[in-house]
């Protein structure tokens, strides 16, 4: 998961928790609209901060350099591909924009972006909450891989 300039600490806290429970890595691109000492961020992430892999990058180019040659799927309401039409591969990057404006046109046009992806919504709806959108996308990618690494009801790993 890559959040480009997130603004709301609660959404990022929820993404931290999501990263911890799914085993995904979370990459944050500055500027961030909050600090890591923010109470809303800590509250939303509960006690999962130590269980998640979170990396903060000074800019998008630094994030892409750190992520290597992975495919990048940019989530936007203007995406041409529905999220469940993508055959996700291990290491794919699911990128989301800031809460107020989404991903900028220049980010969507970046040569590293493999495809612009959308989540289905009712007509005339602007967007889905960032934390919810990230959850839908991450769980679809994880589902396609059989929820690898998840725990069975008895606590053992499924795979």
Buried (B, 14 or more C-beta within 10 A) or exposed (E): BBBBBBBBBBBBBBBBBBBBBBBBBBBBBBEBBBEBEBEBBBEBBEEBBEBBEBBEBEEBEBBBEEBEEBBBBBBBBEBEEEBBEBEBEEEBBBBBBBBEEBBBEEBBEBEBBBBBBBBEEEEEEEBBEBBEBBBBBBBBBBEBEEBEEBEEEEEEEEE
